[in-house]
Amino acid sequence: MVIFSKRSVVTAKCPFCAELINPEAIKCKHCGSDVGSLKARGSAEGVKKLVASDFFTEDQDGDVALDYDGIKALANQLHNEMPKNSALSIMVTHEPVIRKIKSGLPISLRETFGTELEGVLKIIKR
């Protein structure tokens, strides 16, 4: 005779890829991000949610430009989560997050954003 128990499974969203993970996880099983360091700093709720508007500016005339300070901050954050990985590995691992950010950018900035982010990561990795 087999008895199945109904136990509730508690999960949390990874702050980098938004996939469900164990709240006690040290590393996200989906994107490989170090979520354990977030707990050490306070908790995942304390991490600012990334939005596309953090990465571009718009002037009074409606002209848009990338915010390179925002790109540098994101590159540093991604590097700190995966310090032993190459820039390409970081870009591939965080592709869902990068794609989500790019989808919120003006069309004219989308490809340049990815290129600039990868370039800054390569500089950090030197």
N, C-alpha and C positions, 0 to 999 in steps of 0.2 A: 504494500500500500504506500502510495506517495502522497505527501501533503505539500501543497504549494502555499507559501505564505505571501501575502500581499504587503510588500514593504515599499515605502515611498522612497523614491530616488531623488535626492536633492542635487540640482545642477546650478551652475552659474555660467554666464556668457563670458567668453574670452573677450577682453577689451580690445584686442587687435583684429580678430577675424569674426567675432560675434557667434562662433559656434558654441554649443553647449559642452561644458567640461565639468569635471568634479571640482567643487569649491576648494578642496585641499590640494589640487594639482600644483605642481611646481613648474611644469612645462605643458603648454597646450599640445594635445595630441593631433590637432588639425593643422596648425600653422607653425608649430615649433617655438613659439614665443615663450620667453621666460616670464611666467605669470607669478612665480614664487617671489620675485623681487618686489612685485606690487604689494604683496601682503606685508613684506618687511617694511615698506614705506608707508603703510597705512591701510590700504585696501584698494581694490579695483575701482570702487566707486569714486575714489579721489582722483582718478586719472581723467583728464579732460578728454571729452569725446572729440575726435577729429572730424572736422567739417571742411568742405571745399573752400568756403569763404576765408579760412585761415591761410590760404595759399595764393591769394591774388588780391589785387587792389583795383579799384575803379575810380577814375577821376570824374570831375563835373561834366566832361564832354562824353562820358560813356566809354572812354578808352580803358582797356584792361591790361594789366601786367602782372607777371608772377611776383609773389612776395618771397624773395630769396632767403630772408631771415626765417620764414616759416618752413621753407624747404630744408634749410640747414638744421633747424630744430628737429624736424621729423627724421632726417637722416641720422642725427645723433641719437635720438630715441631708439630707432631701429637697430643701430649699431650696438647700443648698450644692451639691447635684448638678445643679440646674437653676436657677441664680440669676436668669436672665433671663426665666423663664417665669412665668405667672400661677399662682395657687393652684389654679385649676380645671385648668389644663394639667398641673400636677404630679400632681393627684389622678387624672386620666385616665391619664397615662403610667404611674403606679405602681399602677394599679388591681389587677393580679394580686397584688402584694405585700400591698396593703391588704386585699384579699379574703381572702387566706390568713390574715392576722392576725385579721381579724374572725371567720373560721370557727372559730378556737380560743378566742374569747372567750365568756363566758356569754351566752346569748341576750339577756338583758335589757340588755347593754351594747353590742351590735353596732352599732346605728344611731347611738347617741350617740357612739361612738368615731369613726366617719366624720365626723360633724358637728363634733366638737371638733377633730379633726385639720385639717379644712378651715378652721375658724375661726382656729386658731393660724397656719396658713399665710398666711391673709389679713392677720393682724396683722403678721407678719414682712415681708410684701410692701409694706406701707404706707411 
